[in-house]
Amino acid sequence: MIRVGHGYDVHKLVSGRKLILCGVEIEHETGLLGHSDADVAVHALMDAMLGAAALGDIGRHFPDSDEKYAGANSMLLLEEVVCMLADIGYSLGNADITIIAQAPKLAGFIEKMRKNVADACGVDEDCINVKATTTEKLGFEGEKLGISAHAVVLLCRQD
């Protein structure tokens, strides 16, 4: 049996925060605001995985009202989601992540992002795709006010 999930997340860009995407810290004048490290791409991925397994969303499992998740490393939370899936007999088949940001340019970071996600999910890198796009200066991403991300996953039943 297979299951498909979609995730979406958005975070505001602000001064004084690190910019972390798929576990990669990227030098930039602004970073993403959030209760955790605000890794918008990993948050979208976790929501896609949880959704495919009918386990709710990251707010249910890692609420921003819980201080133990303040500043949390999203890659470690992703590993927890992988364990949740394994507990109910599922594993990640593949994931496709799209990061929407006007700046910075992300092409030079994509391979490291893929590796980080693959390692956290316990899959080969060729099971993970990460891509980035702009909005041609339209919308909040285009105005450099925030970054959003979408993720689509396929989960496979482990028998």
DSSP file (Angstrom, degrees, kcal/mol; ACC not computed):
  #  RESIDUE AA STRUCTURE BP1 BP2  ACC     N-H-->O    O-->H-N    N-H-->O    O-->H-N    TCO  KAPPA ALPHA  PHI   PSI    X-CA   Y-CA   Z-CA
    1    1 A M              0   0    0      0, 0.0   156,-2.5     0, 0.0     2,-0.3   0.000 360.0 360.0 360.0 140.6    0.0    0.0    0.0
    2    2 A I  E     -A  156   0A   0    154,-0.2     2,-0.3    88,-0.0   154,-0.2  -0.893 360.0-162.3-122.7 156.1    1.2    3.5   -0.8
    3    3 A R  E     -A  155   0A   0    152,-2.0   152,-3.3    -2,-0.3     2,-0.4  -0.992   7.5-147.3-137.8 145.3    0.0    6.9    0.5
    4    4 A V  E     -A  154   0A   0     -2,-0.3     2,-0.3   150,-0.2   150,-0.2  -0.906  16.8-176.5-113.9 139.9    0.6   10.4   -0.9
    5    5 A G  E     -A  153   0A   0    148,-1.9   148,-2.5    -2,-0.4     2,-0.4  -0.978  12.3-157.5-136.2 151.1    0.9   13.5    1.2
    6    6 A H  E     -A  152   0A   0     -2,-0.3     2,-0.3   146,-0.2   146,-0.2  -0.982  11.7-173.1-125.3 138.4    1.2   17.3    0.6
    7    7 A G  E     -A  151   0A   0    144,-2.9   144,-2.3    -2,-0.4     2,-0.3  -0.962   4.5-175.8-130.9 151.4    2.7   19.8    3.0
    8    8 A Y  E     +A  150   0A   0     -2,-0.3     2,-0.3   142,-0.2   142,-0.2  -0.996   7.7 167.5-143.0 140.8    2.9   23.6    2.9
    9    9 A D  E     -A  149   0A   0    140,-2.0   140,-2.3    -2,-0.3     2,-0.3  -0.986  11.0-167.8-150.3 158.5    4.6   26.1    5.3
   10   10 A V  E     -A  148   0A   0     -2,-0.3     2,-0.3   138,-0.2   138,-0.2  -0.994   3.0-174.4-146.3 141.7    5.6   29.7    5.3
   11   11 A H  E     -A  147   0A   0    136,-2.2   136,-2.2    -2,-0.3     2,-0.2  -0.993  27.3-114.3-137.7 147.6    7.7   31.8    7.6
   12   12 A K  E     -A  146   0A   0     21,-0.4    21,-3.0    -2,-0.3     2,-0.4  -0.523  26.6-126.2 -77.3 141.9    8.4   35.5    7.8
   13   13 A L  E     +D   32   0B   0    132,-2.8     2,-0.3    19,-0.2    19,-0.2  -0.777  39.1 164.9 -88.4 132.4   11.9   36.8    7.1
   14   14 A V  E >   -D   31   0B   0     17,-3.0    17,-3.0    -2,-0.4     3,-0.7  -0.949  38.4 -99.2-142.1 160.3   13.4   39.1    9.8
   15   15 A S  T 3  S+     0   0    0     -2,-0.3    15,-0.2    15,-0.2     3,-0.1  -0.465 100.7  36.1 -74.3 153.6   16.7   40.5   10.9
   16   16 A G  T 3  S+     0   0    0     13,-0.4     2,-0.3     1,-0.3    -1,-0.2   0.568  94.2 101.7  83.1   9.1   18.6   38.7   13.7
   17   17 A R  S <  S-     0   0    0     -3,-0.7    -1,-0.3    12,-0.1     2,-0.2  -0.928  71.6-114.1-123.5 150.7   17.7   35.2   12.8
   18   18 A K        -     0   0    0     -2,-0.3    14,-1.1    14,-0.1     2,-0.7  -0.514  23.8-130.0 -75.9 149.0   19.6   32.4   11.0
   19   19 A L  E     +E   26   0C   0      7,-0.6     7,-3.0    12,-0.3     2,-0.5  -0.910  33.9 174.1-101.6 111.5   18.4   31.2    7.6
   20   20 A I  E     +E   25   0C   0     -2,-0.7     2,-0.4    17,-0.4    20,-0.3  -0.980   7.1 175.0-123.5 124.2   18.2   27.4    7.7
   21   21 A L  E >  S-E   24   0C   0      3,-2.2     3,-1.9    -2,-0.5    18,-0.1  -0.990  74.6 -13.8-131.9 123.5   16.7   25.4    4.9
   22   22 A C  T 3  S-     0   0    0     -2,-0.4    94,-0.2     1,-0.3    95,-0.2   0.870 129.7 -54.7  51.2  40.3   16.8   21.6    4.9
   23   23 A G  T 3  S+     0   0    0      1,-0.2     2,-0.5    93,-0.1    -1,-0.3   0.488 111.9 121.9  78.2   3.1   19.3   21.7    7.7
   24   24 A V  E <   -E   21   0C   0     -3,-1.9    -3,-2.2     2,-0.0     2,-0.5  -0.877  57.5-140.2-102.7 124.0   21.7   24.0    5.8
   25   25 A E  E     -E   20   0C   0     -2,-0.5     2,-0.5    -5,-0.2    -5,-0.2  -0.735  21.8-162.6 -82.6 125.0   22.6   27.4    7.3
   26   26 A I  E     -E   19   0C   0     -7,-3.0    -7,-0.6    -2,-0.5     2,-0.3  -0.933  20.7-120.5-115.6 125.0   22.8   29.9    4.6
   27   27 A E        +     0   0    0     -2,-0.5     2,-0.3    -9,-0.1    -9,-0.1  -0.469  54.8 140.4 -63.6 124.5   24.5   33.3    5.0
   28   28 A H        -     0   0    0     -2,-0.3    -9,-0.1    76,-0.0    -2,-0.0  -0.973  62.9-113.9-162.6 155.1   21.9   36.0    4.4
   29   29 A E  S    S+     0   0    0     -2,-0.3   -13,-0.4   -14,-0.1     2,-0.3   0.687 102.0  35.6 -70.9 -16.9   20.9   39.4    5.9
   30   30 A T        -     0   0    0    -15,-0.2     2,-0.3   -14,-0.1   -15,-0.2  -0.915  67.2-164.4-131.6 161.3   17.6   37.9    7.2
   31   31 A G  E     -D   14   0B   0    -17,-3.0   -17,-3.0    -2,-0.3     2,-0.4  -0.811  34.5 -80.1-135.3 177.6   16.5   34.6    8.6
   32   32 A L  E     -D   13   0B   0    -14,-1.1     2,-0.4    -2,-0.3   -19,-0.2  -0.667  36.6-135.8 -90.8 134.1   13.2   32.9    9.2
   33   33 A L        +     0   0    0    -21,-3.0   -21,-0.4    -2,-0.4     2,-0.3  -0.700  46.6 120.2 -87.5 131.9   11.1   33.7   12.2
   34   34 A G  S    S-     0   0    0     -2,-0.4    37,-0.1     2,-0.2   -23,-0.0  -0.968  71.0 -98.7-177.5 168.5    9.6   30.8   14.1
   35   35 A H  S    S+     0   0    0     -2,-0.3    36,-3.7    35,-0.1    37,-0.2   0.878 112.7  30.3 -67.6 -39.1    9.3   29.0   17.5
   36   36 A S  S    S-     0   0    0     34,-0.3    -2,-0.2    35,-0.2    37,-0.2   0.067 127.3 -61.9 -94.1-150.4   11.9   26.4   16.3
   37   37 A D        -     0   0    0     35,-2.0   -17,-0.4    -4,-0.1    -5,-0.2   0.513  68.5-128.8 -75.8  -3.2   14.7   27.0   13.8
   38   38 A A        +     0   0    0      1,-0.2     2,-1.8    34,-0.2   -18,-0.1   0.792  39.3 174.7  63.1  33.3   11.9   27.9   11.3
   39   39 A D     >  -     0   0    0      1,-0.2     4,-2.4     2,-0.1     3,-0.3  -0.542   9.5-171.4 -72.3  88.6   13.2   25.5    8.6
   40   40 A V  H  > S+     0   0    0     -2,-1.8     4,-2.0   -20,-0.3    -1,-0.2   0.804  77.7  53.0 -57.1 -36.4   10.2   26.1    6.3
   41   41 A A  H  > S+     0   0    0    -21,-0.2     4,-2.0     2,-0.2    -1,-0.2   0.917 111.3  44.6 -68.9 -43.5   11.2   23.3    3.9
   42   42 A V  H  > S+     0   0    0     -3,-0.3     4,-2.9     2,-0.2    -2,-0.2   0.860 110.8  55.6 -69.6 -34.6   11.5   20.6    6.5
   43   43 A H  H  X S+     0   0    0     -4,-2.4     4,-2.3     2,-0.2    -2,-0.2   0.923 108.4  47.5 -63.2 -42.7    8.3   21.8    8.1
   44   44 A A  H  X S+     0   0    0     -4,-2.0     4,-2.1    -5,-0.2   107,-0.3   0.910 112.6  50.4 -62.6 -41.0    6.5   21.3    4.8
   45   45 A L  H  X S+     0   0    0     -4,-2.0     4,-2.4     2,-0.2    -2,-0.2   0.931 109.9  48.9 -63.0 -46.5    8.1   17.9    4.4
   46   46 A M  H  X S+     0   0    0     -4,-2.9     4,-3.0     1,-0.2     5,-0.3   0.909 110.8  50.7 -61.6 -41.7    7.0   16.8    7.9
   47   47 A D  H  X S+     0   0    0     -4,-2.3     4,-2.6     1,-0.2    -1,-0.2   0.894 109.9  50.5 -63.3 -38.4    3.5   17.9    7.3
   48   48 A A  H  X S+     0   0    0     -4,-2.1     4,-2.3     2,-0.2    -2,-0.2   0.924 113.2  45.7 -63.3 -43.7    3.4   16.0    4.0
   49   49 A M  H  X S+     0   0    0     -4,-2.4     4,-1.4     2,-0.2    -2,-0.2   0.934 115.4  45.4 -66.0 -46.7    4.7   12.9    5.8
   50   50 A L  H  <>S+     0   0    0     -4,-3.0     5,-3.1     1,-0.2     6,-0.4   0.898 113.3  51.4 -63.9 -40.1    2.3   13.2    8.7
   51   51 A G  H ><5S+     0   0    0     -4,-2.6     3,-1.4    -5,-0.3    -2,-0.2   0.911 106.4  52.9 -63.9 -42.7   -0.6   13.9    6.4
   52   52 A A  H 3<5S+     0   0    0     -4,-2.3    -1,-0.2     1,-0.3    -2,-0.2   0.835 112.8  45.4 -61.7 -31.8    0.0   10.9    4.2
   53   53 A A  T 3<5S-     0   0    0     -4,-1.4    -1,-0.3    -5,-0.2    -2,-0.2   0.385 112.7-119.5 -91.7   3.2    0.0    8.7    7.3
   54   54 A A  T < 5S+     0   0    0     -3,-1.4    -3,-0.2    -4,-0.3    -2,-0.1   0.875  74.4 130.9  58.8  39.8   -3.2   10.4    8.7
   55   55 A L      < -     0   0    0     -5,-3.1     2,-0.3     1,-0.3    -4,-0.2   0.115  66.5-118.5-108.2  19.4   -1.2   11.5   11.8
   56   56 A G        -     0   0    0     -6,-0.4    -1,-0.3    -5,-0.2     2,-0.2  -0.638  45.7 -60.2  86.3-136.8   -2.3   15.2   11.7
   57   57 A D    >>  -     0   0    0     -2,-0.3     4,-1.4    -7,-0.1     3,-0.7  -0.832  47.8 -88.8-144.3 178.8    0.4   17.9   11.4
   58   58 A I  H 3> S+     0   0    0     -2,-0.2     4,-3.5     1,-0.2    -1,-0.0   0.817 119.9  62.5 -67.5 -28.9    3.5   19.3   13.0
   59   59 A G  H 34 S+     0   0    0      1,-0.2    -1,-0.2     2,-0.2     5,-0.0   0.836 104.2  49.4 -63.1 -31.1    1.4   21.6   15.2
   60   60 A R  H <4 S+     0   0    0     -3,-0.7    -1,-0.2     2,-0.1    -2,-0.2   0.889 122.3  31.1 -72.0 -40.7   -0.2   18.6   16.8
   61   61 A H  H  < S+     0   0    0     -4,-1.4    -2,-0.2     1,-0.2    -3,-0.2   0.779 134.6  25.6 -91.7 -29.0    3.1   16.8   17.5
   62   62 A F  S  < S-     0   0    0     -4,-3.5    -1,-0.2    -5,-0.2    -2,-0.1  -0.522  83.0-168.0-133.8  64.5    5.4   19.8   18.1
   63   63 A P    >   -     0   0    0      0, 0.0     3,-1.7     0, 0.0     6,-0.3  -0.212  26.4-135.2 -64.6 143.3    3.2   22.7   19.2
   64   64 A D  T 3  S+     0   0    0      1,-0.3    -5,-0.0     4,-0.1   -30,-0.0   0.534 104.2  68.8 -74.3  -3.8    4.7   26.2   19.4
   65   65 A S  T 3  S+     0   0    0      1,-0.0     2,-0.6     5,-0.0    -1,-0.3   0.516  82.9  86.5 -85.7  -6.8    3.1   26.5   22.8
   66   66 A D    X   -     0   0    0     -3,-1.7     3,-2.0     1,-0.1     4,-0.2  -0.859  68.7-153.7-100.1 116.0    5.5   23.9   24.2
   67   67 A E  G >  S+     0   0    0     -2,-0.6     3,-1.7     1,-0.3    -1,-0.1   0.703  87.8  74.7 -63.0 -20.5    8.8   25.5   25.3
   68   68 A K  G 3  S+     0   0    0      1,-0.3    -1,-0.3     3,-0.0    -4,-0.1   0.708  96.6  50.8 -67.2 -15.4   10.7   22.3   24.7
   69   69 A Y  G X  S+     0   0    0     -3,-2.0     3,-2.1    -6,-0.3     2,-0.3   0.381  78.0 125.5 -99.8   3.8   10.5   23.0   21.0
   70   70 A A  T <  S-     0   0    0     -3,-1.7   -34,-0.3     1,-0.3   -35,-0.1  -0.481  91.9  -3.1 -63.2 121.6   11.8   26.6   21.3
   71   71 A G  T 3  S+     0   0    0    -36,-3.7    -1,-0.3    -2,-0.3   -35,-0.2   0.612  96.8 171.9  72.0  12.2   14.7   26.9   18.9
   72   72 A A    <   -     0   0    0     -3,-2.1   -35,-2.0   -37,-0.2     2,-0.7  -0.181  39.9-114.2 -59.7 144.9   14.4   23.2   18.1
   73   73 A N    >>  -     0   0    0    -37,-0.2     4,-1.5     1,-0.2     3,-0.9  -0.719  21.6-151.7 -77.7 113.9   16.5   21.7   15.2
   74   74 A S  H 3> S+     0   0    0     -2,-0.7     4,-2.4     1,-0.3    -1,-0.2   0.774  92.3  63.5 -63.4 -26.4   13.9   20.8   12.6
   75   75 A M  H 3> S+     0   0    0      2,-0.2     4,-1.7     1,-0.2    -1,-0.3   0.874 103.5  48.6 -65.7 -34.7   16.1   18.0   11.3
   76   76 A L  H <> S+     0   0    0     -3,-0.9     4,-1.6     2,-0.2    -2,-0.2   0.870 110.1  51.1 -71.1 -35.9   15.8   16.2   14.6
   77   77 A L  H  X S+     0   0    0     -4,-1.5     4,-2.0     2,-0.2    -2,-0.2   0.888 106.8  54.9 -65.6 -37.9   12.1   16.7   14.5
   78   78 A L  H  X S+     0   0    0     -4,-2.4     4,-2.4     1,-0.2    -2,-0.2   0.909 104.8  53.1 -60.2 -42.1   12.1   15.2   11.0
   79   79 A E  H  X S+     0   0    0     -4,-1.7     4,-1.8     1,-0.2    -1,-0.2   0.875 107.0  52.6 -61.4 -36.1   13.9   12.1   12.5
   80   80 A E  H  X S+     0   0    0     -4,-1.6     4,-2.3     2,-0.2    -1,-0.2   0.900 107.7  51.0 -64.9 -39.9   11.1   11.9   15.1
   81   81 A V  H  X S+     0   0    0     -4,-2.0     4,-2.4     2,-0.2    -2,-0.2   0.910 106.7  54.1 -63.5 -41.7    8.5   11.9   12.3
   82   82 A V  H  X S+     0   0    0     -4,-2.4     4,-2.2     1,-0.2    -1,-0.2   0.902 109.4  48.6 -57.8 -41.4   10.4    9.1   10.5
   83   83 A C  H  X S+     0   0    0     -4,-1.8     4,-2.3     2,-0.2    -1,-0.2   0.891 107.8  54.2 -66.4 -39.6   10.2    7.1   13.7
   84   84 A M  H  X S+     0   0    0     -4,-2.3     4,-0.8     1,-0.2    -2,-0.2   0.917 110.2  47.6 -58.8 -42.9    6.4    7.8   14.0
   85   85 A L  H ><>S+     0   0    0     -4,-2.4     5,-2.8     1,-0.2     3,-0.9   0.921 109.8  51.6 -64.8 -43.7    5.9    6.5   10.5
   86   86 A A  H ><5S+     0   0    0     -4,-2.2     3,-1.6     1,-0.3    -1,-0.2   0.879 102.3  61.5 -60.6 -37.3    8.0    3.4   11.2
   87   87 A D  H 3<5S+     0   0    0     -4,-2.3    -1,-0.3     1,-0.3    -2,-0.2   0.780 109.9  40.6 -61.5 -26.6    5.9    2.7   14.3
   88   88 A I  T <<5S-     0   0    0     -3,-0.9    -1,-0.3    -4,-0.8    -2,-0.2   0.252 127.0 -97.3-106.8  12.2    2.8    2.4   12.1
   89   89 A G  T < 5S+     0   0    0     -3,-1.6    69,-3.6     1,-0.3     2,-0.3   0.705  82.6 117.9  89.9  20.7    4.6    0.4    9.4
   90   90 A Y  E   < -B  157   0A   0     -5,-2.8     2,-0.3    67,-0.2    -1,-0.3  -0.881  34.4-176.9-121.4 153.2    5.4    3.1    6.8
   91   91 A S  E     -B  156   0A   0     65,-2.0    65,-2.9    -2,-0.3     2,-0.4  -0.949  39.3 -89.6-138.4 162.1    8.6    4.6    5.4
   92   92 A L  E     -B  155   0A   0     29,-0.3    63,-0.2    -2,-0.3     3,-0.1  -0.568  32.1-177.5 -74.1 127.2    9.3    7.3    3.0
   93   93 A G  E     -     0   0A   0     61,-3.6     2,-0.3     1,-0.4    62,-0.2   0.901  67.5 -31.3 -85.0 -54.5    9.4    6.3   -0.7
   94   94 A N  E     -B  154   0A   0     60,-1.2    60,-2.2    29,-0.0    -1,-0.4  -0.980  53.9-150.6-159.2 163.7   10.3    9.6   -2.1
   95   95 A A  E     -Bc 153 128A   0     32,-2.4    34,-2.3    -2,-0.3     2,-0.4  -0.997   2.1-162.7-140.6 143.4    9.9   13.4   -1.5
   96   96 A D  E     -Bc 152 129A   0     56,-2.5    56,-2.3    -2,-0.3     2,-0.4  -0.983  16.1-171.8-127.0 116.7    9.8   16.4   -3.7
   97   97 A I  E     -Bc 151 130A   0     32,-2.8    34,-2.3    -2,-0.4     2,-0.5  -0.918   7.3-166.2-115.4 132.5   10.3   19.7   -2.0
   98   98 A T  E     -Bc 150 131A   0     52,-3.0    52,-2.4    -2,-0.4     2,-0.5  -0.981   4.3-161.4-119.6 124.2    9.9   23.2   -3.6
   99   99 A I  E     -Bc 149 132A   0     32,-2.8    34,-2.5    -2,-0.5     2,-0.7  -0.904   5.5-156.2-104.0 128.5   11.3   26.3   -1.8
  100  100 A I  E     +Bc 148 133A   0     48,-3.3    48,-1.9    -2,-0.5     2,-0.3  -0.912  33.8 139.0-110.3 110.2    9.8   29.6   -2.9
  101  101 A A        -     0   0    0     32,-2.4     5,-0.1    -2,-0.7    41,-0.1  -0.985  46.2-152.9-151.8 134.9   12.2   32.5   -2.2
  102  102 A Q  S    S+     0   0    0     39,-0.8    -1,-0.1    44,-0.3    40,-0.1   0.868  79.1  57.6 -73.3 -36.9   13.2   35.6   -4.2
  103  103 A A  S    S+     0   0    0     38,-0.2    -1,-0.3     1,-0.1     2,-0.1  -0.981  82.8  32.8-152.7 151.8   16.5   35.6   -2.3
  104  104 A P  S    S-     0   0    0      0, 0.0     2,-0.3     0, 0.0    -1,-0.1   0.618  78.9-117.7 -80.4 171.1   19.0   34.3   -1.6
  105  105 A K        -     0   0    0     -2,-0.1     3,-0.1     1,-0.1    -2,-0.1  -0.567  28.7-169.9 -68.8 134.3   19.8   32.1   -4.6
  106  106 A L    >>  +     0   0    0     -2,-0.3     3,-2.4    -5,-0.1     4,-0.8   0.471  54.1 103.0-110.6  -4.6   19.8   28.5   -3.4
  107  107 A A  G >4 S+     0   0    0      1,-0.3     3,-0.8     2,-0.2     4,-0.4   0.845  81.0  54.9 -52.4 -39.4   21.2   26.5   -6.3
  108  108 A G  G 34 S+     0   0    0      1,-0.2    -1,-0.3     2,-0.1     4,-0.2   0.580 110.6  46.0 -72.2  -8.7   24.6   26.1   -4.6
  109  109 A F  G <> S+     0   0    0     -3,-2.4     4,-2.2     2,-0.1     3,-0.2   0.513  84.0  93.6-108.6  -9.1   23.0   24.6   -1.5
  110  110 A I  H <X S+     0   0    0     -4,-0.8     4,-2.7    -3,-0.8     5,-0.2   0.882  83.1  50.7 -58.9 -45.9   20.6   22.1   -3.1
  111  111 A E  H  > S+     0   0    0     -4,-0.4     4,-2.1     1,-0.2    -1,-0.2   0.889 111.7  48.0 -63.9 -38.5   22.8   19.0   -3.0
  112  112 A K  H  > S+     0   0    0     -3,-0.2     4,-2.6     2,-0.2    -1,-0.2   0.887 111.0  52.3 -66.9 -38.4   23.6   19.4    0.7
  113  113 A M  H  X S+     0   0    0     -4,-2.2     4,-2.4     2,-0.2     5,-0.2   0.937 109.1  49.4 -60.7 -46.4   19.9   19.9    1.4
  114  114 A R  H  X S+     0   0    0     -4,-2.7     4,-2.7     1,-0.2    -2,-0.2   0.919 111.9  48.7 -58.7 -44.8   19.1   16.7   -0.4
  115  115 A K  H  X S+     0   0    0     -4,-2.1     4,-2.8     2,-0.2     5,-0.2   0.926 110.5  50.4 -62.7 -45.8   21.8   14.8    1.5
  116  116 A N  H  X S+     0   0    0     -4,-2.6     4,-2.3     1,-0.2    -2,-0.2   0.928 114.1  44.0 -58.7 -46.8   20.6   16.2    4.9
  117  117 A V  H  X S+     0   0    0     -4,-2.4     4,-2.1     2,-0.2    -2,-0.2   0.924 113.6  50.3 -66.9 -44.0   17.0   15.2    4.2
  118  118 A A  H  X>S+     0   0    0     -4,-2.7     5,-2.1    -5,-0.2     4,-1.1   0.928 111.7  48.5 -59.3 -45.5   18.0   11.8    2.9
  119  119 A D  H ><5S+     0   0    0     -4,-2.8     3,-0.5     1,-0.2    -1,-0.2   0.924 112.1  48.2 -61.1 -45.2   20.1   11.1    5.9
  120  120 A A  H 3<5S+     0   0    0     -4,-2.3    -1,-0.2     1,-0.2    -2,-0.2   0.830 116.7  43.4 -65.5 -31.6   17.4   12.1    8.3
  121  121 A C  H 3<5S-     0   0    0     -4,-2.1   -29,-0.3    -5,-0.2    -1,-0.2   0.540 108.1-122.8 -92.2  -7.8   14.8   10.0    6.5
  122  122 A G  T <<5S+     0   0    0     -4,-1.1     2,-0.3    -3,-0.5    -3,-0.2   0.853  70.9 118.1  70.0  34.5   17.1    7.0    6.1
  123  123 A V  S   <S-     0   0    0     -5,-2.1    -1,-0.3    -6,-0.2    -2,-0.1  -0.835  71.2 -88.8-126.8 166.1   16.7    6.9    2.3
  124  124 A D    >   -     0   0    0     -2,-0.3     3,-2.0     1,-0.1     4,-0.2  -0.388  38.9-115.2 -69.1 152.0   19.1    7.2   -0.7
  125  125 A E  G >  S+     0   0    0      1,-0.3     3,-2.0     2,-0.2    -1,-0.1   0.806 113.2  67.7 -59.6 -29.4   19.6   10.7   -2.0
  126  126 A D  G 3  S+     0   0    0      1,-0.3    -1,-0.3     3,-0.0    -2,-0.0   0.514  92.1  62.4 -73.5   0.9   18.0    9.8   -5.3
  127  127 A C  G <  S+     0   0    0     -3,-2.0   -32,-2.4   -13,-0.1     2,-0.5   0.467  97.4  69.2 -94.4  -5.3   14.7    9.5   -3.3
  128  128 A I  E <   -c   95   0A   0     -3,-2.0     2,-0.4   -34,-0.2   -32,-0.2  -0.957  58.9-175.7-120.5 127.7   14.8   13.2   -2.4
  129  129 A N  E     -c   96   0A   0    -34,-2.3   -32,-2.8    -2,-0.5     2,-0.4  -0.984   1.9-178.1-119.5 133.7   14.4   16.2   -4.7
  130  130 A V  E     +c   97   0A   0     -2,-0.4     2,-0.3   -34,-0.2   -32,-0.2  -0.999   8.9 169.1-128.2 131.0   14.8   19.8   -3.6
  131  131 A K  E     -c   98   0A   0    -34,-2.3   -32,-2.8    -2,-0.4     2,-0.4  -0.958  17.9-149.2-138.2 159.0   14.2   22.7   -5.9
  132  132 A A  E     +c   99   0A   0     -2,-0.3     2,-0.3   -34,-0.2   -32,-0.2  -0.956  15.8 172.8-129.8 147.6   13.9   26.4   -5.6
  133  133 A T  E     -c  100   0A   0    -34,-2.5   -32,-2.4    -2,-0.4     2,-0.2  -0.958  20.6-135.1-144.9 162.6   12.0   29.0   -7.5
  134  134 A T        -     0   0    0     -2,-0.3   -32,-0.1   -34,-0.2     8,-0.1  -0.546  18.5-129.2-105.7 178.6   11.2   32.7   -7.3
  135  135 A T    >   -     0   0    0     -2,-0.2     3,-1.5     3,-0.1     7,-0.1   0.051  51.2-104.9-114.1  22.9    7.9   34.4   -7.8
  136  136 A E  T 3  S-     0   0    0      1,-0.3     3,-0.1   -34,-0.0     6,-0.0   0.884  78.6 -56.0  54.0  40.2    9.3   37.0  -10.2
  137  137 A K  T 3  S+     0   0    0      1,-0.2     2,-0.3     4,-0.0    -1,-0.3   0.631 109.1 129.6  68.6  18.1    9.1   39.6   -7.4
  138  138 A L    <>  +     0   0    0     -3,-1.5     4,-1.6     4,-0.1    -1,-0.2  -0.746  55.7   1.6 -99.8 150.4    5.4   39.0   -6.9
  139  139 A G  H  > S-     0   0    0     -2,-0.3     4,-1.9     3,-0.2     6,-0.2   0.014 108.4 -48.2  70.5-177.3    3.7   38.3   -3.5
  140  140 A F  H  4>S+     0   0    0      1,-0.2     5,-2.9     2,-0.2     6,-0.9   0.849 139.4  50.2 -64.1 -34.3    5.3   38.2   -0.1
  141  141 A E  H >45S+     0   0    0      3,-0.2     3,-1.7     4,-0.2   -39,-0.8   0.940 111.0  49.4 -66.2 -44.8    8.1   35.9   -1.3
  142  142 A G  H 3<5S+     0   0    0     -4,-1.6    -2,-0.2     1,-0.3    -1,-0.2   0.796 109.1  51.9 -63.9 -29.8    8.8   38.2   -4.2
  143  143 A E  T 3<5S-     0   0    0     -4,-1.9    -1,-0.3    -5,-0.1    -2,-0.2   0.375 115.6-118.4 -86.3   4.1    8.9   41.2   -1.9
  144  144 A K  T < 5S+     0   0    0     -3,-1.7    -3,-0.2     2,-0.2    -2,-0.1   0.808  79.9 123.8  62.4  33.7   11.4   39.3    0.3
  145  145 A L  S   <S-     0   0    0     -5,-2.9  -132,-2.8     1,-0.2     2,-0.3   0.655  78.0 -15.3 -92.1 -19.8    9.1   39.3    3.3
  146  146 A G  E     -A   12   0A   0     -6,-0.9     2,-0.4  -134,-0.3   -44,-0.3  -0.977  57.8-120.0-168.6 174.4    9.0   35.5    3.7
  147  147 A I  E     -A   11   0A   0   -136,-2.2  -136,-2.2    -2,-0.3     2,-0.3  -0.987  24.0-168.7-129.2 139.6    9.8   32.1    2.3
  148  148 A S  E     -AB  10 100A   0    -48,-1.9   -48,-3.3    -2,-0.4     2,-0.3  -0.821   0.8-163.9-122.4 166.8    7.4   29.3    1.6
  149  149 A A  E     -AB   9  99A   0   -140,-2.3  -140,-2.0    -2,-0.3     2,-0.3  -0.995   7.2-160.2-151.2 146.4    7.8   25.7    0.8
  150  150 A H  E     -AB   8  98A   0    -52,-2.4   -52,-3.0    -2,-0.3     2,-0.3  -0.919  11.2-171.4-119.4 149.9    5.7   22.8   -0.6
  151  151 A A  E     -AB   7  97A   0   -144,-2.3  -144,-2.9    -2,-0.3     2,-0.4  -0.996   8.6-167.7-142.5 141.4    6.4   19.1   -0.3
  152  152 A V  E     -AB   6  96A   0    -56,-2.3   -56,-2.5    -2,-0.3     2,-0.3  -0.995  16.8-176.3-125.1 134.1    4.9   16.1   -1.8
  153  153 A V  E     -AB   5  95A   0   -148,-2.5  -148,-1.9    -2,-0.4     2,-0.5  -0.905  22.8-148.1-130.5 157.3    5.7   12.6   -0.5
  154  154 A L  E     -AB   4  94A   0    -60,-2.2   -61,-3.6    -2,-0.3   -60,-1.2  -0.997  18.3-160.9-120.3 123.2    5.0    9.0   -1.2
  155  155 A L  E     -AB   3  92A   0   -152,-3.3  -152,-2.0    -2,-0.5     2,-0.4  -0.836   5.0-152.3-102.6 144.3    4.9    6.6    1.8
  156  156 A C  E     -AB   2  91A   0    -65,-2.9   -65,-2.0    -2,-0.4     2,-0.3  -0.945  17.4-120.5-118.1 137.0    5.3    2.9    1.4
  157  157 A R  E     - B   0  90A   0   -156,-2.5     2,-0.7    -2,-0.4   -67,-0.2  -0.579  22.8-143.0 -73.4 132.1    3.9    0.2    3.7
  158  158 A Q              0   0    0    -69,-3.6    -1,-0.0    -2,-0.3    -2,-0.0  -0.877 360.0 360.0 -99.4 113.8    6.6   -2.0    5.2
  159  159 A D              0   0    0     -2,-0.7    -1,-0.1     0, 0.0   -69,-0.0   0.431 360.0 360.0-101.0 360.0    5.4   -5.6    5.4
